[in-house]
């Protein structure tokens, strides 16, 4: 890996961390989310946004893998027919 590429990756990582820190510090208003009759405890807005981001980052690859697996099975079924 070249030195320039390492520098760019480290710079991007530092930038992302800085943006997350600033976002967290700027969004400290406490809110409670309500879904039908269920409500969450009050927490800063940033907590809910970052939590939604993390859940999306975890669910995205799982859903993508399931879709890819279904496509492969359908392709095998067409070949065997």
GURORO-105798 format. One record per atom (N, C-alpha, C): x, y, z; residue number from 1; chain; residue in three letters; atom name. Coordinates in steps of 0.02 Angstrom, whole numbers, plus 50000, padded with zeros to 5 digits. Layout:
N
<atom <X Y Z> NUM "A" "ALA" "CA">
...
***
This chain:
81
<atom <50043 49942 50000> 1 "A" "UNK" "N">
<atom <50000 50000 50000> 1 "A" "UNK" "CA">
<atom <50045 50062 50000> 1 "A" "UNK" "C">
<atom <50030 50108 49958> 2 "A" "UNK" "N">
<atom <50073 50167 49953> 2 "A" "UNK" "CA">
<atom <50061 50214 50012> 2 "A" "UNK" "C">
<atom <50111 50255 50025> 3 "A" "UNK" "N">
<atom <50107 50303 50080> 3 "A" "UNK" "CA">
<atom <50051 50353 50070> 3 "A" "UNK" "C">
<atom <50039 50373 50007> 4 "A" "UNK" "N">
<atom <49986 50422 49993> 4 "A" "UNK" "CA">
<atom <49918 50393 50009> 4 "A" "UNK" "C">
<atom <49908 50330 49989> 5 "A" "UNK" "N">
<atom <49844 50297 50002> 5 "A" "UNK" "CA">
<atom <49832 50290 50077> 5 "A" "UNK" "C">
<atom <49884 50271 50114> 6 "A" "UNK" "N">
<atom <49878 50265 50187> 6 "A" "UNK" "CA">
<atom <49860 50333 50217> 6 "A" "UNK" "C">
<atom <49893 50385 50194> 7 "A" "UNK" "N">
<atom <49879 50452 50219> 7 "A" "UNK" "CA">
<atom <49807 50472 50206> 7 "A" "UNK" "C">
<atom <49782 50458 50145> 8 "A" "UNK" "N">
<atom <49713 50476 50127> 8 "A" "UNK" "CA">
<atom <49664 50437 50170> 8 "A" "UNK" "C">
<atom <49676 50373 50181> 9 "A" "UNK" "N">
<atom <49631 50333 50222> 9 "A" "UNK" "CA">
<atom <49629 50358 50295> 9 "A" "UNK" "C">
<atom <49687 50374 50322> 10 "A" "UNK" "N">
<atom <49690 50399 50390> 10 "A" "UNK" "CA">
<atom <49656 50467 50395> 10 "A" "UNK" "C">
<atom <49667 50510 50345> 11 "A" "UNK" "N">
<atom <49634 50576 50345> 11 "A" "UNK" "CA">
<atom <49559 50569 50341> 11 "A" "UNK" "C">
<atom <49533 50523 50300> 12 "A" "UNK" "N">
<atom <49461 50512 50295> 12 "A" "UNK" "CA">
<atom <49433 50485 50361> 12 "A" "UNK" "C">
<atom <49469 50440 50392> 13 "A" "UNK" "N">
<atom <49447 50412 50456> 13 "A" "UNK" "CA">
<atom <49443 50467 50509> 13 "A" "UNK" "C">
<atom <49494 50509 50512> 14 "A" "UNK" "N">
<atom <49494 50565 50560> 14 "A" "UNK" "CA">
<atom <49436 50612 50545> 14 "A" "UNK" "C">
<atom <49422 50626 50481> 15 "A" "UNK" "N">
<atom <49367 50669 50462> 15 "A" "UNK" "CA">
<atom <49300 50640 50484> 15 "A" "UNK" "C">
<atom <49290 50576 50473> 16 "A" "UNK" "N">
<atom <49227 50544 50493> 16 "A" "UNK" "CA">
<atom <49218 50546 50568> 16 "A" "UNK" "C">
<atom <49271 50531 50605> 17 "A" "UNK" "N">
<atom <49267 50533 50678> 17 "A" "UNK" "CA">
<atom <49251 50604 50702> 17 "A" "UNK" "C">
<atom <49283 50654 50671> 18 "A" "UNK" "N">
<atom <49270 50723 50690> 18 "A" "UNK" "CA">
<atom <49198 50743 50676> 18 "A" "UNK" "C">
<atom <49171 50722 50619> 19 "A" "UNK" "N">
<atom <49102 50738 50602> 19 "A" "UNK" "CA">
<atom <49054 50705 50652> 19 "A" "UNK" "C">
<atom <49067 50643 50670> 20 "A" "UNK" "N">
<atom <49024 50608 50719> 20 "A" "UNK" "CA">
<atom <49027 50644 50787> 20 "A" "UNK" "C">
<atom <49086 50664 50807> 21 "A" "UNK" "N">
<atom <49092 50699 50872> 21 "A" "UNK" "CA">
<atom <49055 50765 50870> 21 "A" "UNK" "C">
<atom <49063 50804 50817> 22 "A" "UNK" "N">
<atom <49028 50868 50812> 22 "A" "UNK" "CA">
<atom <48953 50857 50810> 22 "A" "UNK" "C">
<atom <48930 50807 50771> 23 "A" "UNK" "N">
<atom <48859 50792 50767> 23 "A" "UNK" "CA">
<atom <48831 50775 50836> 23 "A" "UNK" "C">
<atom <48868 50735 50873> 24 "A" "UNK" "N">
<atom <48845 50715 50939> 24 "A" "UNK" "CA">
<atom <48841 50775 50987> 24 "A" "UNK" "C">
<atom <48891 50818 50984> 25 "A" "UNK" "N">
<atom <48891 50876 51028> 25 "A" "UNK" "CA">
<atom <48838 50927 51010> 25 "A" "UNK" "C">
<atom <48823 50934 50946> 26 "A" "UNK" "N">
<atom <48774 50983 50923> 26 "A" "UNK" "CA">
<atom <48702 50961 50933> 26 "A" "UNK" "C">
<atom <48690 50896 50937> 27 "A" "UNK" "N">
<atom <48622 50870 50942> 27 "A" "UNK" "CA">
<atom <48610 50838 51011> 27 "A" "UNK" "C">
<atom <48614 50879 51062> 28 "A" "UNK" "N">
<atom <48606 50853 51130> 28 "A" "UNK" "CA">
<atom <48537 50865 51159> 28 "A" "UNK" "C">
<atom <48489 50888 51118> 29 "A" "UNK" "N">
<atom <48421 50897 51142> 29 "A" "UNK" "CA">
<atom <48392 50828 51158> 29 "A" "UNK" "C">
<atom <48360 50824 51215> 30 "A" "UNK" "N">
<atom <48332 50759 51235> 30 "A" "UNK" "CA">
<atom <48262 50751 51206> 30 "A" "UNK" "C">
<atom <48249 50693 51176> 31 "A" "UNK" "N">
<atom <48184 50678 51146> 31 "A" "UNK" "CA">
<atom <48163 50608 51167> 31 "A" "UNK" "C">
<atom <48099 50595 51159> 32 "A" "UNK" "N">
<atom <48072 50528 51170> 32 "A" "UNK" "CA">
<atom <48035 50509 51106> 32 "A" "UNK" "C">
<atom <48050 50451 51080> 33 "A" "UNK" "N">
<atom <48017 50427 51019> 33 "A" "UNK" "CA">
<atom <47954 50389 51038> 33 "A" "UNK" "C">
<atom <47900 50399 51000> 34 "A" "UNK" "N">
<atom <47836 50365 51014> 34 "A" "UNK" "CA">
<atom <47815 50327 50952> 34 "A" "UNK" "C">
<atom <47799 50263 50960> 35 "A" "UNK" "N">
<atom <47775 50220 50906> 35 "A" "UNK" "CA">
<atom <47712 50185 50931> 35 "A" "UNK" "C">
<atom <47655 50206 50905> 36 "A" "UNK" "N">
<atom <47589 50185 50930> 36 "A" "UNK" "CA">
<atom <47586 50201 51005> 36 "A" "UNK" "C">
<atom <47583 50151 51048> 37 "A" "UNK" "N">
<atom <47580 50166 51120> 37 "A" "UNK" "CA">
<atom <47647 50157 51155> 37 "A" "UNK" "C">
<atom <47696 50132 51120> 38 "A" "UNK" "N">
<atom <47762 50119 51149> 38 "A" "UNK" "CA">
<atom <47805 50181 51142> 38 "A" "UNK" "C">
<atom <47838 50201 51196> 39 "A" "UNK" "N">
<atom <47883 50259 51193> 39 "A" "UNK" "CA">
<atom <47950 50241 51223> 39 "A" "UNK" "C">
<atom <48001 50273 51198> 40 "A" "UNK" "N">
<atom <48069 50261 51222> 40 "A" "UNK" "CA">
<atom <48086 50310 51278> 40 "A" "UNK" "C">
<atom <48137 50294 51317> 41 "A" "UNK" "N">
<atom <48158 50343 51367> 41 "A" "UNK" "CA">
<atom <48189 50403 51332> 41 "A" "UNK" "C">
<atom <48191 50459 51366> 42 "A" "UNK" "N">
<atom <48220 50519 51336> 42 "A" "UNK" "CA">
<atom <48296 50511 51330> 42 "A" "UNK" "C">
<atom <48321 50528 51271> 43 "A" "UNK" "N">
<atom <48392 50525 51257> 43 "A" "UNK" "CA">
<atom <48408 50579 51205> 43 "A" "UNK" "C">
<atom <48471 50598 51199> 44 "A" "UNK" "N">
<atom <48488 50647 51148> 44 "A" "UNK" "CA">
<atom <48471 50623 51078> 44 "A" "UNK" "C">
<atom <48455 50670 51034> 45 "A" "UNK" "N">
<atom <48438 50653 50964> 45 "A" "UNK" "CA">
<atom <48494 50613 50932> 45 "A" "UNK" "C">
<atom <48555 50632 50945> 46 "A" "UNK" "N">
<atom <48613 50598 50915> 46 "A" "UNK" "CA">
<atom <48614 50523 50931> 46 "A" "UNK" "C">
<atom <48593 50505 50991> 47 "A" "UNK" "N">
<atom <48592 50434 51010> 47 "A" "UNK" "CA">
<atom <48546 50395 50964> 47 "A" "UNK" "C">
<atom <48487 50421 50951> 48 "A" "UNK" "N">
<atom <48440 50385 50908> 48 "A" "UNK" "CA">
<atom <48463 50384 50836> 48 "A" "UNK" "C">
<atom <48492 50438 50812> 49 "A" "UNK" "N">
<atom <48516 50439 50743> 49 "A" "UNK" "CA">
<atom <48574 50390 50733> 49 "A" "UNK" "C">
<atom <48622 50391 50779> 50 "A" "UNK" "N">
<atom <48678 50345 50773> 50 "A" "UNK" "CA">
<atom <48655 50273 50782> 50 "A" "UNK" "C">
<atom <48608 50260 50826> 51 "A" "UNK" "N">
<atom <48581 50193 50834> 51 "A" "UNK" "CA">
<atom <48547 50169 50770> 51 "A" "UNK" "C">
<atom <48508 50213 50738> 52 "A" "UNK" "N">
<atom <48475 50195 50675> 52 "A" "UNK" "CA">
<atom <48528 50181 50621> 52 "A" "UNK" "C">
<atom <48581 50220 50620> 53 "A" "UNK" "N">
<atom <48636 50209 50572> 53 "A" "UNK" "CA">
<atom <48668 50141 50583> 53 "A" "UNK" "C">
<atom <48683 50124 50645> 54 "A" "UNK" "N">
<atom <48715 50060 50660> 54 "A" "UNK" "CA">
<atom <48669 50001 50643> 54 "A" "UNK" "C">
<atom <48605 50007 50658> 55 "A" "UNK" "N">
<atom <48558 49954 50640> 55 "A" "UNK" "CA">
<atom <48555 49945 50565> 55 "A" "UNK" "C">
<atom <48553 50001 50528> 56 "A" "UNK" "N">
<atom <48552 49998 50456> 56 "A" "UNK" "CA">
<atom <48616 49967 50428> 56 "A" "UNK" "C">
<atom <48672 49983 50458> 57 "A" "UNK" "N">
<atom <48736 49954 50435> 57 "A" "UNK" "CA">
<atom <48738 49879 50447> 57 "A" "UNK" "C">
<atom <48705 49856 50499> 58 "A" "UNK" "N">
<atom <48703 49784 50513> 58 "A" "UNK" "CA">
<atom <48651 49747 50470> 58 "A" "UNK" "C">
<atom <48593 49778 50460> 59 "A" "UNK" "N">
<atom <48540 49745 50422> 59 "A" "UNK" "CA">
<atom <48552 49746 50347> 59 "A" "UNK" "C">
<atom <48584 49797 50321> 60 "A" "UNK" "N">
<atom <48596 49803 50250> 60 "A" "UNK" "CA">
<atom <48632 49742 50220> 60 "A" "UNK" "C">
<atom <48689 49722 50247> 61 "A" "UNK" "N">
<atom <48724 49664 50221> 61 "A" "UNK" "CA">
<atom <48684 49599 50229> 61 "A" "UNK" "C">
<atom <48647 49593 50283> 62 "A" "UNK" "N">
<atom <48607 49532 50294> 62 "A" "UNK" "CA">
<atom <48553 49527 50240> 62 "A" "UNK" "C">
<atom <48517 49580 50228> 63 "A" "UNK" "N">
<atom <48464 49580 50177> 63 "A" "UNK" "CA">
<atom <48494 49569 50108> 63 "A" "UNK" "C">
<atom <48550 49600 50095> 64 "A" "UNK" "N">
<atom <48584 49591 50030> 64 "A" "UNK" "CA">
<atom <48605 49518 50020> 64 "A" "UNK" "C">
<atom <48631 49487 50072> 65 "A" "UNK" "N">
<atom <48651 49417 50067> 65 "A" "UNK" "CA">
<atom <48591 49372 50055> 65 "A" "UNK" "C">
<atom <48536 49385 50089> 66 "A" "UNK" "N">
<atom <48476 49344 50079> 66 "A" "UNK" "CA">
<atom <48450 49351 50008> 66 "A" "UNK" "C">
<atom <48451 49412 49981> 67 "A" "UNK" "N">
<atom <48428 49423 49913> 67 "A" "UNK" "CA">
<atom <48473 49387 49863> 67 "A" "UNK" "C">
<atom <48539 49392 49874> 68 "A" "UNK" "N">
<atom <48587 49359 49830> 68 "A" "UNK" "CA">
<atom <48578 49283 49833> 68 "A" "UNK" "C">
<atom <48567 49255 49893> 69 "A" "UNK" "N">
<atom <48556 49184 49900> 69 "A" "UNK" "CA">
<atom <48493 49161 49864> 69 "A" "UNK" "C">
<atom <48440 49200 49868> 70 "A" "UNK" "N">
<atom <48377 49184 49834> 70 "A" "UNK" "CA">
<atom <48388 49185 49758> 70 "A" "UNK" "C">
<atom <48426 49233 49734> 71 "A" "UNK" "N">
<atom <48439 49238 49662> 71 "A" "UNK" "CA">
<atom <48479 49177 49638> 71 "A" "UNK" "C">
<atom <48529 49157 49677> 72 "A" "UNK" "N">
<atom <48569 49098 49658> 72 "A" "UNK" "CA">
<atom <48526 49035 49656> 72 "A" "UNK" "C">
<atom <48482 49027 49705> 73 "A" "UNK" "N">
<atom <48439 48969 49706> 73 "A" "UNK" "CA">
<atom <48392 48968 49646> 73 "A" "UNK" "C">
<atom <48366 49026 49629> 74 "A" "UNK" "N">
<atom <48322 49031 49570> 74 "A" "UNK" "CA">
<atom <48360 49015 49507> 74 "A" "UNK" "C">
<atom <48422 49038 49501> 75 "A" "UNK" "N">
<atom <48463 49023 49443> 75 "A" "UNK" "CA">
<atom <48477 48949 49438> 75 "A" "UNK" "C">
<atom <48493 48916 49493> 76 "A" "UNK" "N">
<atom <48505 48844 49493> 76 "A" "UNK" "CA">
<atom <48443 48806 49473> 76 "A" "UNK" "C">
<atom <48385 48828 49497> 77 "A" "UNK" "N">
<atom <48322 48795 49480> 77 "A" "UNK" "CA">
<atom <48308 48801 49405> 77 "A" "UNK" "C">
<atom <48323 48859 49375> 78 "A" "UNK" "N">
<atom <48313 48868 49303> 78 "A" "UNK" "CA">
<atom <48361 48824 49263> 78 "A" "UNK" "C">
<atom <48422 48816 49287> 79 "A" "UNK" "N">
<atom <48471 48775 49252> 79 "A" "UNK" "CA">
<atom <48451 48702 49255> 79 "A" "UNK" "C">
<atom <48426 48679 49312> 80 "A" "UNK" "N">
<atom <48406 48609 49320> 80 "A" "UNK" "CA">
<atom <48342 48592 49283> 80 "A" "UNK" "C">
<atom <48302 48641 49266> 81 "A" "UNK" "N">
<atom <48238 48628 49233> 81 "A" "UNK" "CA">
<atom <48247 48613 49160> 81 "A" "UNK" "C">
***
